[in-house]
């Protein structure tokens, strides 16, 4: 870049960010309370790079609250930052400091963050007794990562978001780096977007329909100062729930380390996944930013317009903290609402993603004072936005400020992570008493949560495990969490895990315990796939991934979190079971029906859409039934709202520690019962291949082994 070839012109206020034009680049930045804005252009990404500063004249380069200019002759690949001047009065919420260079909130890519020294980015002098009330005169130009001007041109080869209906989806939550960084992954580009591409044949074999990627928006993995007490190594922000730049895909996840190449490589990943029929859902963190509390760094929003972007306390020096991470984005300020919509549209229109999971989504429903609103404009805007109309929107329907909105998340068509499903299913299979009615409610779509406001079963994202908690293997291996390596004396992470070790804490060679653990893993996976709702698997659970009892591995960028692919071969039988359970669900529309059960006959065949039984074949007494339940599904097309008839099913569930003989309801005339699934049996008979289901010799009763589930299908003979 020749720094002398650019001439500054007035430019335009929209679009915000850095936008290529035919003759250069237009820059636009919002700041209502700034008194001055300077655009800084760098020759290269090196700390000592030559640079040029362009001071924006508010009489020429400002329209309303938007500061703007056009640099003629500048092109894609340029590096830039901003200085923003204004009052520094923390007690009133103003924290402008022109000595701190700032990232553009609309930046589409950043240079390498791995050596970012956040200590230089604080806008105050940390050595002063009044801390953030003091003022820093240190210029952090040489220490700050830089924004990159991106050309969004890309050959999509006809690709567009797939937009599968939720009820036909099977989600797979995973981490771009952790998926393939382990040496056993067998990929050429470990820990990257290309590594994800290399695993597409595996995803297709497994049968999932969507990847739900943990945060890929740019974050600083070096922000955690603590040390692993066992290894002495510095802990890292592995999960990424601390966003630095919301429009920018993470550069370290790109195999091509050329600055800006991460945008192209992310698009290549999406295109390849779509070609394989797999959707891409992004976990996005609009509840807070990486700038932290009043003692945190100033690298973007805080220095651009602190009182607009963040919820401030009554004493505006401090931040409201509904995220548990030091600050809370002011999501229902009109300017921030526009920012969020612009960001979501960018990822859908330019990056072709299929959906979003909103971390701590309840924060998006709080007003500017932090109160939960009945009809939050931000949530309604996302749900009703015409560009996002077919985009999946999934809420984590709670926050760290006490909000819990599972079942009544506002805003219309939102799906929700259903933690009630997780907990009730865990407690039932653990053998907790009097959990049958809760278990039955979760199996049948959680109508207690989603029927009253007009939503459907598929709005319930059903899961047993997620990144936040135990893996499936650890759920049946540990009774307590073991987070000592996080450096917080095992205080962090959930205590209410509803897990069980079945006789020994941790790995064991005891064959009896190992058989129970494997059977319970099969029970959990079978329950997940047989339940109404949208199933989500935690990546690696299908082959027994373990985190060694750590249920909060947010800071473990090591073998605690990485996928050990040698487990796939060691646990091949369990992988087969999960694969076949997914296929079983996808073959049978009865488990993907779009409406809740009614208990009535919709096909005039005298068979209700669902019928419940105790082990004796009688209608259950829901106040006394315990650890055992059976139910029959009518597979006629009218009852399952499908374009074709399905099988009828009789499903028997036994969470007790004894074999229980269930009486079986009679099948429809002309049909007999065949055993499709029995988790008590060894592979491959735990789930039979389609067409090879076993005819029951005794059509009247069936012995269901302890802690197991049996699925019978009715077929004509």
N, C-alpha and C positions, 0 to 999 in steps of 0.2 A: 504494500500500500504506500503510495506517495502522498504524504501528508499535506502537500501544497496544491493538490489538484481539486480541492473541494471548495465550493462557494456556498455560503449559507443563504437560503431564501426563506420566505415567510412560512411556507408549508400550510398544512391543513390540520384541524383538530381531530379529525376522525379518518381512519380507525386509530384507536389507541395502540401504542407499541411502535415498533420499527417496521415500516411497510415499504417494500420495494416499489419504485415507480419506473417509468420508462427512462428517466434521466438520473435517478439517484435513489435516495432513501428518505422517506418522511418519518419524522419522530414526533410522537404525541404522548404527553404525560399529564395525568390529572394531579393537581394539588391546589386546593382551595385556599389554604392559609399561608402558602409560601410567598415570600417577597422577592425571590429570585431563583432561577433555574439555569444551570449550566450543563450543557451536553459535552461529555468528554469522549473523544475518539482516540483509540490506541492503534499504533501501527501493527502490533502483534500481541500474542497472549503472554509474553514474558513479563515478569515483574518490573524490569527496568525499561520497558518499551517506551519509545518516544510517543508523545501524545499531543493532542491539540484540544483546546477548550473553546467552546462556542457559547457565549453568553446570550441568553434569550432576552430580548427587550420586551418587557410586559406590554408596551404600547403597540408592538408589531407582532410579537410571537405568542400572543395569548388570546384565546377566545373563551369567554366565560371563565371556567376553572381549568381549562386545558391549555397547557404550554406546548408549543409546537414549532417545528422548523423543518426545512427540507435541505438536505445536503446534496447538491448537484455533483455528480461524479462518483459518489460512494456506491459500493456494490455489496452483494451478498458476501458473507464471510467477515464483514467489518466487526470490530470489537468496540463496545461502548459502555459507559456508565453515566450516572448523573450526579451532580452536586445540587442540593436543594437548600436554599437559605430561608431563614424566617426566625421567628422568636424561639428562644430556648427558655421556656418557663414550665418545667415539669409539673409544678403545682396546678397549672391550668391545662395540662395535657399536651403542651407544645414542646417538641423535642427535635427541632431542626438543628442541624449542625453541618455546615458546608465542608467541614474537614473530612466527613465520612462519605465516601462515594457509594452510590446506591444502585441496586439492581432495578431494572425496569420490571414492574409487576407483570407486564405482558411479554417479557423476554421468552423467546421460543427455544433457546439453547444457552447454556453457560459453558465457560471453560472449566478446566479440571478443578474440582473442589477438594481433592484429597489432601492438599497441603494448606488448606485455608486456616489462617490463624484468627479465630474469632475474637481473641483478646484485644486486637487492634481496632475492632469494629465498634467497641462501646463508645457512646457519644459523651461519656463523662470521664473524669479522672479517677480510676479505682483506688488511687492512693490517698485521696482526700477523705476526710472524716464524714463529709456530707454525701459521699458516694454519688448517686445519680443526680443530685442537685448541682454538682460541679459541672465543669465544661471541659471537654477534651480538645486540645489544639493539635493533636497528632493527626497528620494526614495519612490515611490508610490506603492511598492509591496503589502502592506496590503490593499490598497484601490481599486485595479484594479480587475474587473471581470476576470475570467480565461477561457481559451479555454478547451474544453473537447475532448478527443480522442473518436471517434465514430466508432462502428462496424455497417456497412451499411447493414448487413444481415437482411432480412425481408421476411416473407412469404407473397408474393403478391397474392398467390392463383390464378395465371394466369392473373392477371390484367395487363393492359398496357394502355397508353394514348388512348382516344377515337377518337380524331381527326375528329370530325364532320366537314363537309364543312361549311364554314362561313355563306353561304346563308341560311342554315337550322337552324342557331343558334339564340337563344334569350338569351342575356347576362343579368346578375343580379349583379350589383355592390354592394358589402357589406363589412362589417368590422367584423372580427372574434369576437372581444370582444363586440362591440356594438350590434351585432345581438341578443345575448342572455343574456347579463349581467343584464338587467332590471328584477326586481322580477316577472314581469308578463309573462316572457318568458316560464315558465312552464317546464324548462329543469332541469336535475339533475346536469349538469356540466356547469353552466352559464359562458359565456365569454371565452370559450375554443374551441379547435378543436373538442372535443367530443360534445360540445353544437351544433356545426354546424351539426354533424352527427344526433343529435336528431331532427333537423329541416328538415331532408330529406323528410319526408312525406309531409310537407308543401310545399317544393319546387316542389315536383312532382305534387301536386294538382294545384299549380300555373301554371306549364307548362314550366318553363324556362329550358334551356339546359346547361347553364354554370354559375358558380359563378366566378365573377371577384373580387378577394380578394384584398382589400387595403393592404398596405405593411405588410408582415409577416416576412420579414427578420429582424434579431435582431436590435432593436433600443432602445434608452434610453428615456423612457417617462418622466424622471425627468429633462430633459435638459433646460426647460423653466423657467427662474427665476421670471417671472411676477406673479402678484396676481390678482384674479378675483375681480374687484372693488365692486361687489355687495355682494359676499359671504365672501370675505377675504381669500378664499382658494387658495392655489398655483395652477396655471394652469399646465397642463401636455401636453406632445406631444402625442396627442391621435391618430392622423392619421398615424404617423410613417414614414413620408417622410424625414427621416434623418438617413440613414443606418449606423450601426456600423459594422456589419458582414454580408456579402452578401450570404454566404453559409448556414447560421445558421437560422433555424426557431425560431420564438420568444418564449422564454421559458415561459413567463408569460401567454401565450395562451394555455399552456398545463395544463390539470387537474392533471396530475401526476407530482409532483414537484421534483421527483428524478432527479438530474442533468443528462442531456442527454436524458431524457424520451421524450422531446418535438419532437425529430426526429421520434421516433416510432409513437407517437400519430398523428403527421402530416401525416405520411404515412397511418395510419389507417383511417384518415379522407378522404384522396384521394381515397383509395380503396373502402370505403363505398359509396362515391359520384359516383365513376365510376360504381359500381354495380347497382346504381339507374339510370344510364344513364346520369349523370351530369358531365360536364367537370370542370376542375379547371384552371383558368387563374390567374396569379400572377401579381400584379402591382409592378414593380421593378424600383429602383431609381439609375440608373448608372450615373446620371448627377452630383452628388456631394456626399460628405460623412458628417458625424456628427462632423468632426474635425473643421469645420468652417474656419474663416479667420485667419490671422497671430496671433491673440490673443486667438485663440481657443485651445482646449486641444490636446495633442499628445498621442494617444493611439494605433495607427496602421500605416496607410499609410504614414503619415507625418514623423514619426520617422524611417520608414523602408527605404524609398527613396523618399523624397519630390519632387525632381525635375523630377522624372519619372512619379509619379502617378497624379500630379496636373498640371494644366495650370498656369504658373506663369507670372506675369507682367514683363514689361521691367526691372523694379526694382524688382529683384527676391525675395525681402523681402515680396512682396505682391502677392495676388492671383487674377487671372481673375475671375469674378463673373457673369457668364452667367446663373447661377442657381437662383440667388437672395438669396442664403443661405450661402454666404461667400467664397465658393471655387467652383472649377469646375474640375471634373475628366478629365484627359488627355486621352480621349477615343481612339484617333487615334495614340497614341504611340504604337508601336508593342507589347510591354510587357503588356500594359493595354488591348489591343485588345485580347490578349491571355487569360488574366484574365477573361474578360467578357465572352468569348466563353466557357472557362472552367466552369464558374459559371452556365451559361444557360444549358450547357450539363448535369451538375450535377443535376439540378432541373428536367430535362426531364428524364434522364436515371435512377437516383437513387430515385427520388421522384415522378416520373410519372406525372408531371404536363403537361397540354395540351397547354399552351400558356402563353404569357407575354404581358403586357401593359407597354410601356416604358415611364415613366414620363419625361416630358421635353425632348422628343426624339431628338429634333433638335441638342442638344448638342453632340449627338453621331455622328453628321455630321460635326463637327468643327475640323479643323486641330490643330496642336500643338500651333499655334499662335492665335487660336480662330476664324479663318476665316471659313465661310461656304464653303464646298467643293461641286463641281458638282457631283462627283462620290465617296462618302466617303467609304473608305475601310472597316470601321467598320460596316456600315449598309449593304453593299453588302455581307460581310462575314457572318453576321447573317442570311440574306435572303437565301444565297446559301450553308450554312453549311449542310453537308449531314446528320448529326445527327438530326438537327433541321428542316429538310426539310418539315415535315408535322405539325410542331408546329405553332400555331397561333402567329403572331407577329403584335402588334397593337401599333402605335405611337401616342403619344401626340405631334403633329407636330408643336411645337413652343417651345420657351424657354424664359427666363427672360432677355435675351440680345438683344431682338428685332427681332429674327428670327420668321417668320411665314410661314410655308410650307404646310398648308392644301391644298391638291390638287396637290402638286408637291414634296411630300416627296420622296427623292431619295432612291435607293437601291432595286428596283424591286417589290416584292410581298407584300409590307407592306400595312396593313389596317391602317386607321387613325380615331381617334376621330374627328368627323365632327362638329366643333362648328358653322359652317355656317348653318347647319341644325338646330341646337338648336336656334340660334338667329332669323333666318328667320321664323321658325314656331312660335316662341314666338311672334314676331312682328305681324304676320298675325292674330293670334287668339286674340291678344290684340286689334285689329281693326285699326292698323296703316294704313294710306292710301297708295295705290299703291304698295302693297306687294304681289299681286296675282302671278305675274310671278316668283318671287323668291320662293314663296311657291310651285308653280307647279314644279319648277326645283328640289326642295328638295324631293317632293313626288315621283318624277320619277327617283330618284337615283343619283342626283348631277352629271350629265354628264359633266357639265361645269368644274368640278374639276377632274374627274377620267377617262374620255374617252380619252383624248389626249395622255396619256402615256401608254395606253393599259390595264389599270386596269378595274375592273368590278364594278357593283353597290355594291356588298357585301364588297368591300374594304372601303366603307363608314360606319363607326360605327355611326349610328344615335342615338341621345339622346336628350331628352328635359331637363333633369336634371342629375347631377352627384354629387359626394361628394363635388366638388368644386363649391359651389353656393347654391341657394335656393333648398329646397325640392319642390316637385310638389305642395303640399298643401300650402307651403309658397309663391310659385310663383303666386298663385291666391289670396293671403291673405295680402300681403305686397307690397306697391309701392316702399318702400325704405328698405335698409338693416338695421339691428339692431344688431350690433356687439359690443355693449358697454362692454359686459362681457369678451371680449377678452383682455381688458386692454390696448387697443391702441386708445382710444377715437373715436372709430368707423371709423378710417382711413383705416383699412385693409379691404380686400374683394373687389369684383367687384362693380363698381357703375352702369355699363350698364347691368342691369338685364332684361330689357324689361318685367317687371312684372306689375301687376295691382291689386289693392285691391277691385275694383268694388263698392267703395262708403264708405268704412270704413277701417282704418288701423288696422289690427290685427283681432283676433277672434271677432265674433259678433253673436247675437241671431236673427238678422234681416233675416227673411225667404227668402225674395227676393234676398238679396245678397248671402245667402248660396246656393240657387238654381243655381244662375249664376256660383258661384265658382265650385260647383260640376259638372255642365255641362262643364265648361272649362277643368276641370281635365279629364273628359271623352273624350273631343275633342283632348286633347294632346295625351292621350293614344291611341285613335283610329288612329290619324295621324301617330304615331310612328309605329303601327303595319301594317298599310296599305301602308307604303312607301317602295320603293325599297331600299335595303341596309340591314345592320345587326342591329337590334334594341337592345339597352341597356337600362334597367330600373335601376333607383337608388333604392336600397333596402329600403323597407318601403313605397315607394310611392304608392304601390298598396293598402295600407289601410290608407293613409292619414297621414303619419308620419310628424311631424313638428319639426323644430329647433327654433321656436319662433322668426322667422325673421332673425336669424343668418345665413349669407351666407358664412361664413369662419370658421367653427367650429373645426378647426384643434387642438385647445387646450382645448376642452370641453369634458373631460371624465366624463360625468354626464348625467342627463336626457335630456339635450339639444340634445345630439347625440344618446343616447341609443334608441333602438326600444321599444316603448310602445305597447305591444301586446294586451292591452285592446282595442286599436283602431280597431283591426281586427273585433271584434264583433260589435263595434259601427258603423263601416263603411262597414258592410258586403255586402251591395248592390254594393258599388263601387269595392270592391274586386272581387265580381262576375263578374262585367263588365270587369275588367282587365284580369281575368282568361279566360273569354270567348273570349276576343279579341286576346289573345295569341293563343288560340285553333283555332280561325277562321283563323288566319294567317297560322298556321301550316297545316290546312286542305286544303288550297288553294295555289297551286304552282304558281298561277298568281302573287302573291305578293312576291315570292322568285325567280323570274326569274333571270338567271345568266347574262343576257345581257341587255344593255340599249335599251329603246324603239327607234324605227325608224320612227314611224308614217306611216309605210307602211304595206301592207297586206302580211303576210308570209304564209298564208294557202289557198290562192286563193279562199277565200269566200267573197271577196270584203269588208272586214272589217279590217281596220288598227289595229295594235297591241294596239294603244292608240289613242283616238280621244278626242279633247277638245271642250267644249261648254260654252257659256255664259248661263245665266238663261233663255234666250229665245230660246235656242236650236241652236243658230248660232255659227259659228266659232268665237272665241273671238278676239277682238282687244286688243292685249296685252299692248298697250300703254295707254289704257283708262280703261280697266276692273278693278273693285275695289271691294274687300271684298267678292266676290262671284265667284265660278268657278264650273264646272262640267266636268266629263270625263268618257269615256267608255273604258273598257278593253276587248279585245277579248281573251277568255280563251282557244282557240284551242291549242293543244299540240305543233304545229309548231311555234305558235306565242309566247308561254311562255317557249319554250325549255324544255318541260317536257315529261315524258313517258306516260302521260295520259291527256285527255282533262279536263279542269276545266270549271266552270261556266263562263259566261260573266258577267260583273259588270257595273253598272251605279252608279257613286258616285257624290253626290251633297254636296257642302261645302258653308256654309253661315256664315261669320264672322261679318256680320252687326248686328245692334241692332233691326232689324225688320224682321218679317216673310217674306220670299220671295218664291213665287210660281215658281218652275222650270219646264220648258218643258222637257219631257223625250224622249230621242231618242228611236226609235222603236227597240225591240229585234229581234233576228234572227227568221226566219220563224219557226213556231211550238213551240215557247217559249213565256213565259210571265214573267213579272217582279214581284218579291217577295221582300218584305222589310225584310232585315236581321238586319240592325242597324239603329237606329235613336236616337242620343244622347239627343234630346229634350224630349224624353219620359222617364217616370219613369221606374225603375226596376220592373219586368224583361223584359219589352218590349223595353228597350233601346238597347238590343241585344238579339235576339231570339235564343232559343236553336236550334241546327242543326236539320233540318227536320220539324221545326215548323215556318219557315219564313212565313210572312203574304202576301197573294196574294193581289196586289193592285187592288182596285175596279176601279180606274181611271188609266189607263195605259199610259195616255198622259201627265199628269202633277202631281206634288207633292208639297205641301206646306212645305218648310223647315223652321223650327223655327229659331228665332234669335240665333246666336252663336251656331250653331249645324251642324252636319255632318250626312248624310244619305247614306247608302249603300244598293243598290238593287242588287239582284242576278237573273239571267235569268235561268228559269227551264222549261223543256218540260212539256206540259199539255196534 
